[in-house]
Amino acid sequence: MSDPVPRPAPRPPGTFKLGTIAGSEVLVSSSWFLIAGLIAILMAPQVELVEPGLGAGKYVAGLAFAVILYGSVLLHEASHALMARRYGFTVQSITLHFLGGMTSIEGEARTPRQEFWIAVVGPLTSLAVGAVGVGLWFVTPDGLLLMAVQGLAGANLLVGILNLVPGLPLDGGRVLKAAVWRATGNVHRGTLAAGWGGRITAGLVLLWPLFQEEVLGRPPDVIDFVLAIVIASFLWSGATAAMASARLRARLPALRARELARRTLAVPDDLPLAEAVRRAQEAEAGSIVTVTTGGRPVGVVNEAALLATPPERRPWVAVSTVARTLDEGLQLPVGIDGEELVMAINRTPAAEYVLVEEDGSVYGVLSTADVDRAFRQ
């Protein structure tokens, strides 16, 4: 399968384009500059110890370390993007932000195998970068370069390990989702299990400062509590959103176009509107489709346009004047259902769609309002 070409999408506010990787935009969030500055300030004392006398240059060295660190985050996210593209998904963008990075992939994994490999390749990449850093550690001379190698090795090993924690929205959560999905055959159960894993992880992160002194021998400060709250909030909100989405998706299989179709009357497009309405009422049809002499559907009568036409004018206008031309996407196979149906409606928003059998004959008309009503029920 050839790689799909990403469709242009509105750039998220507060982001800047850095470049392109494998056809996907690399964006940097404005929040990244905040964390990069914070890293530069926190690293400055260590830089001063390793290389005294740099003056303001110690902050530049700290900023360089932040850039190197986020370069490894970019590798982590790029591995997700490349694996997703290998499976035929469109990758819209890779965004670097203050908590790390995010890869925007269009669509959902179709099998547990796809879910597993798209998720696990990121942490594996971080662990590989960390392992390379450990190897360089022993051959790099003392100084700022060694400090950068040590930091890069430690940060990537930490990121790789933490991302394997089995809870959404972490990569390990998607690995757990894939495992439960494969074991039960139900993707929604997998998402819910991984979502609860994310919530439990968020609770543990929130409690971490209380045990930090016992584990690390260093009492927590204000920054430790703030970071714990920010990270726990991120994990909790991501897990909760994933669980809510899973519950909605679990209801999608009940949406079947064939069962929701309205009885339809097919008429020639030059038939007077009044006669078309009379025939529809007589047949107790809920919609009217215009067809060619060969029976091929070419339009669907717009109910709003029909009601807006005064009864006294209807005998003098053709039914085609109130029919919407069947552009691409407005004609759907009658067997479409579930998530595929919802995606088709989202791709080409309209009030009504003509449902056709495999031989091209008209089966009925699907109203978006009927789909919405069935979904809410």
LUMDOKOL-415146 format. One record per residue (C-alpha): residue number from 1; z, y, x. Coordinates in steps of 0.25 Angstrom, whole numbers, plus 5000, padded with zeros to 4 digits. Each point is the difference from the previous one (the first is absolute). Layout:
<NUM <Z Y X>>
...
This chain:
<1 <5000 5000 5000>>
<2 <4996 5013 5006>>
<3 <5011 5011 5001>>
<4 <5000 5009 4988>>
<5 <4998 5015 5002>>
<6 <5012 5008 4996>>
<7 <4998 5009 4988>>
<8 <5004 5015 5002>>
<9 <5013 5002 4995>>
<10 <5008 5013 4999>>
<11 <5009 5002 5012>>
<12 <5015 5000 4997>>
<13 <5006 5014 5001>>
<14 <5007 5004 5013>>
<15 <4992 4990 5008>>
<16 <4990 5003 5012>>
<17 <4989 4991 5004>>
<18 <5002 4995 5014>>
<19 <4987 4991 5001>>
<20 <4994 4987 4995>>
<21 <5003 4986 5003>>
<22 <4991 4989 4995>>
<23 <4994 5009 4990>>
<24 <5014 5005 4994>>
<25 <5005 5014 5002>>
<26 <5013 5001 5008>>
<27 <5009 5011 4994>>
<28 <5012 5006 5005>>
<29 <5011 5005 4991>>
<30 <5006 5014 5002>>
<31 <5013 4993 5000>>
<32 <4996 4993 5013>>
<33 <5001 5013 5007>>
<34 <5015 5001 4996>>
<35 <5003 4986 5005>>
<36 <4992 5003 5013>>
<37 <5008 5012 5003>>
<38 <5013 4993 4997>>
<39 <4996 4989 5009>>
<40 <4997 5010 5011>>
<41 <5014 5007 4999>>
<42 <5007 4986 5000>>
<43 <4992 4995 5012>>
<44 <5002 5013 5008>>
<45 <5014 4997 5006>>
<46 <4995 4986 5004>>
<47 <4988 5006 5006>>
<48 <5009 5010 5008>>
<49 <5008 4988 5005>>
<50 <4987 4993 5005>>
<51 <4993 5012 5005>>
<52 <5009 5012 5003>>
<53 <4995 5014 5001>>
<54 <4988 4999 4990>>
<55 <5006 5011 4991>>
<56 <4992 5002 4987>>
<57 <4991 4989 5005>>
<58 <5011 4990 4996>>
<59 <4996 5003 4986>>
<60 <4985 4998 5003>>
<61 <5004 4986 5006>>
<62 <5008 4997 4987>>
<63 <4988 5004 4991>>
<64 <4991 4991 5009>>
<65 <5009 4989 4997>>
<66 <4999 5002 4985>>
<67 <4985 5000 5001>>
<68 <5000 4987 5008>>
<69 <5010 4994 4990>>
<70 <4991 5004 4988>>
<71 <4988 4994 5007>>
<72 <5006 4987 4999>>
<73 <5003 5002 4986>>
<74 <4985 5003 4998>>
<75 <4997 4987 5006>>
<76 <5009 4993 4991>>
<77 <4994 5006 4988>>
<78 <4986 4999 5005>>
<79 <5002 4985 5001>>
<80 <5003 5000 4985>>
<81 <4988 5007 4997>>
<82 <4991 4991 5009>>
<83 <5005 4988 4993>>
<84 <4999 5005 4986>>
<85 <4985 5004 5004>>
<86 <4998 4986 5005>>
<87 <5004 4995 4986>>
<88 <4990 5010 4993>>
<89 <5009 5011 4996>>
<90 <4997 5015 5001>>
<91 <5010 5007 5009>>
<92 <5001 5015 4996>>
<93 <5009 5005 5011>>
<94 <5011 4998 5010>>
<95 <5011 5011 4999>>
<96 <5011 5002 5010>>
<97 <5013 5006 4995>>
<98 <5014 5003 5004>>
<99 <5004 4986 4996>>
<100 <4989 4993 5007>>
<101 <4986 4997 4994>>
<102 <4993 4995 4987>>
<103 <4987 4994 4998>>
<104 <4993 5003 4987>>
<105 <4992 4987 4996>>
<106 <4992 5000 4987>>
<107 <5003 4988 4991>>
<108 <5010 4989 5001>>
<109 <5000 4987 5008>>
<110 <4993 4989 4992>>
<111 <5008 4988 5006>>
<112 <5013 4998 5007>>
<113 <4993 4997 5013>>
<114 <4993 5014 5000>>
<115 <5014 5007 4996>>
<116 <5006 4992 5012>>
<117 <4990 5004 5011>>
<118 <4998 5014 4996>>
<119 <5015 5002 5000>>
<120 <5005 4992 5012>>
<121 <4989 5005 5010>>
<122 <5007 5014 5001>>
<123 <5014 4995 5005>>
<124 <4992 4990 5009>>
<125 <4993 5011 5006>>
<126 <5013 5008 5002>>
<127 <5006 4988 5007>>
<128 <4988 4998 5009>>
<129 <5000 5015 5004>>
<130 <5015 4998 5003>>
<131 <4998 4988 5008>>
<132 <4989 5007 5008>>
<133 <5011 5011 5002>>
<134 <5010 4990 5005>>
<135 <4990 4995 5010>>
<136 <4997 5013 5005>>
<137 <5015 5004 5001>>
<138 <5001 4991 5013>>
<139 <4988 5006 5007>>
<140 <5001 5015 4997>>
<141 <5007 5009 5010>>
<142 <5012 5008 4996>>
<143 <4998 5013 4993>>
<144 <4995 5006 4987>>
<145 <4989 4989 5000>>
<146 <5010 4989 5000>>
<147 <5009 5007 4990>>
<148 <4987 5001 4991>>
<149 <4997 4985 5002>>
<150 <5015 4996 4997>>
<151 <5000 5009 4987>>
<152 <4986 4994 4996>>
<153 <5005 4986 5002>>
<154 <5013 5002 4993>>
<155 <4994 5008 4988>>
<156 <4989 4990 4997>>
<157 <5009 4988 5001>>
<158 <5009 5006 4991>>
<159 <4989 5004 4990>>
<160 <4994 4986 5000>>
<161 <5013 4994 4997>>
<162 <5005 5009 4990>>
<163 <4986 5000 4993>>
<164 <5002 4985 4998>>
<165 <5013 5002 4991>>
<166 <4996 4993 4987>>
<167 <5000 5012 4991>>
<168 <4990 5010 4994>>
<169 <4994 5009 5004>>
<170 <5002 4994 5014>>
<171 <4989 4991 5005>>
<172 <5010 4989 5000>>
<173 <5001 5002 4985>>
<174 <4986 4997 4998>>
<175 <5001 4988 5009>>
<176 <5012 4995 4990>>
<177 <4991 5004 4988>>
<178 <4989 4991 5006>>
<179 <5009 4988 5002>>
<180 <5006 5001 4986>>
<181 <4986 5002 4994>>
<182 <4995 4988 5007>>
<183 <5012 4991 4996>>
<184 <5000 5004 4985>>
<185 <4986 5004 4998>>
<186 <5004 5013 4994>>
<187 <4997 5013 5008>>
<188 <5010 5008 4991>>
<189 <5012 4991 5003>>
<190 <4996 5002 5015>>
<191 <5001 5015 4998>>
<192 <5013 5000 4992>>
<193 <5006 4991 5011>>
<194 <4996 5009 5011>>
<195 <5004 5013 4992>>
<196 <5014 4995 4999>>
<197 <5000 4997 5015>>
<198 <4996 5014 5002>>
<199 <5011 5005 4991>>
<200 <5011 4991 5007>>
<201 <4994 5006 5014>>
<202 <5002 5014 4995>>
<203 <5014 4997 4996>>
<204 <5003 4994 5014>>
<205 <4993 5012 5007>>
<206 <5009 5010 4992>>
<207 <5013 4992 5004>>
<208 <4996 4999 5015>>
<209 <5007 5013 5005>>
<210 <5013 4994 4995>>
<211 <4998 4988 5009>>
<212 <4993 5007 5012>>
<213 <5012 5003 5008>>
<214 <5004 4985 5000>>
<215 <4986 4995 5004>>
<216 <4995 5011 5009>>
<217 <5014 5005 5005>>
<218 <4995 5014 4996>>
<219 <5006 5008 4988>>
<220 <4990 5005 4990>>
<221 <4996 5015 4999>>
<222 <4994 5008 4990>>
<223 <4986 4997 5004>>
<224 <5003 4985 4999>>
<225 <5004 5002 4985>>
<226 <4988 5008 4997>>
<227 <4991 4990 5006>>
<228 <5006 4989 4992>>
<229 <4999 5008 4987>>
<230 <4985 5003 5003>>
<231 <4996 4986 5004>>
<232 <5008 4994 4989>>
<233 <4994 5009 4989>>
<234 <4986 4997 5006>>
<235 <5003 4985 4999>>
<236 <5006 5000 4986>>
<237 <4989 5009 4994>>
<238 <4989 4992 5006>>
<239 <5006 4987 4995>>
<240 <5003 5005 4987>>
<241 <4985 5005 4998>>
<242 <4995 4987 5004>>
<243 <5009 4992 4990>>
<244 <4995 5010 4989>>
<245 <4986 4998 5004>>
<246 <5002 4985 5000>>
<247 <5006 5000 4986>>
<248 <4988 5008 4995>>
<249 <4990 4991 5006>>
<250 <5007 4988 4994>>
<251 <4995 5005 4987>>
<252 <4985 5002 5004>>
<253 <4996 4985 4997>>
<254 <5002 5002 4986>>
<255 <4989 5011 4999>>
<256 <4988 4992 4996>>
<257 <4987 5008 4997>>
<258 <4995 4990 4990>>
<259 <5013 5000 4992>>
<260 <5000 5015 5000>>
<261 <4986 5002 4996>>
<262 <4996 5008 4987>>
<263 <4990 4994 4991>>
<264 <4987 5007 5003>>
<265 <4987 5003 4993>>
<266 <4987 5001 5008>>
<267 <4990 5010 4995>>
<268 <4987 5006 5005>>
<269 <5003 5013 5007>>
<270 <4990 5008 4990>>
<271 <5007 4995 4988>>
<272 <5005 5012 4991>>
<273 <5015 5002 5003>>
<274 <5004 4999 4985>>
<275 <4993 4986 4999>>
<276 <5007 4995 5012>>
<277 <5014 5004 4995>>
<278 <4996 4994 4986>>
<279 <4997 4987 5007>>
<280 <5012 5000 5009>>
<281 <5009 5002 4988>>
<282 <4993 4989 4993>>
<283 <5002 4991 5011>>
<284 <5014 5004 5003>>
<285 <4997 5004 5014>>
<286 <5009 5008 5008>>
<287 <4989 5005 5009>>
<288 <4985 5003 5001>>
<289 <4991 4996 5012>>
<290 <4985 5005 5001>>
<291 <4990 4990 5006>>
<292 <4986 4999 5004>>
<293 <4990 4992 4992>>
<294 <5003 4988 5009>>
<295 <5015 5001 4997>>
<296 <5004 5006 5013>>
<297 <5012 5010 4998>>
<298 <4997 5014 5004>>
<299 <5011 5008 4994>>
<300 <5013 5000 4993>>
<301 <5004 5010 4989>>
<302 <5010 5009 5003>>
<303 <5011 5001 4989>>
<304 <5004 5014 5002>>
<305 <4985 5005 5000>>
<306 <4997 4992 4987>>
<307 <5012 5006 4993>>
<308 <4996 5014 5005>>
<309 <4986 4998 4993>>
<310 <5001 5005 4986>>
<311 <4996 4989 4989>>
<312 <4989 5009 4995>>
<313 <4993 5000 5013>>
<314 <5001 4985 5003>>
<315 <4988 4996 4993>>
<316 <4991 5009 5008>>
<317 <5005 4997 5014>>
<318 <4998 4987 5008>>
<319 <5012 4991 5004>>
<320 <4996 5002 5014>>
<321 <5004 5015 5000>>
<322 <5015 4996 4999>>
<323 <4999 4988 5009>>
<324 <5004 5000 5014>>
<325 <4990 4994 5010>>
<326 <5005 4987 5007>>
<327 <5001 5005 5014>>
<328 <5004 4991 5011>>
<329 <5014 4994 4997>>
<330 <5000 5002 4985>>
<331 <4994 4986 4998>>
<332 <5010 4989 5003>>
<333 <5000 4985 4999>>
<334 <5007 4995 4988>>
<335 <5008 4990 5009>>
<336 <5007 5011 5008>>
<337 <5015 5001 4999>>
<338 <5013 5004 5007>>
<339 <5000 5008 5013>>
<340 <4985 4999 5001>>
<341 <4999 5007 4986>>
<342 <5009 5011 5004>>
<343 <4993 5002 5013>>
<344 <4987 5001 4993>>
<345 <5005 5010 4990>>
<346 <5006 5009 5011>>
<347 <4987 5000 5008>>
<348 <4992 5005 4988>>
<349 <5010 5007 4990>>
<350 <4994 5000 4986>>
<351 <5005 4999 4986>>
<352 <4992 4988 4997>>
<353 <4992 4989 5007>>
<354 <4990 4990 4995>>
<355 <5003 4985 5002>>
<356 <4988 4991 5003>>
<357 <4999 4985 5000>>
<358 <4994 4993 5012>>
<359 <4986 5000 4994>>
<360 <5001 5016 4998>>
<361 <5002 5000 4985>>
<362 <5011 5009 4995>>
<363 <5013 4994 4996>>
<364 <5008 5012 4996>>
<365 <5006 5013 5005>>
<366 <5013 5002 5008>>
<367 <5008 5013 4997>>
<368 <5009 5005 5011>>
<369 <5010 5004 4989>>
<370 <5001 4985 4996>>
<371 <5002 4996 5015>>
<372 <5011 5010 5001>>
<373 <5007 4996 4987>>
<374 <4999 4985 5004>>
<375 <5006 5003 5014>>
<376 <5012 5008 4994>>
<377 <5003 4988 4990>>
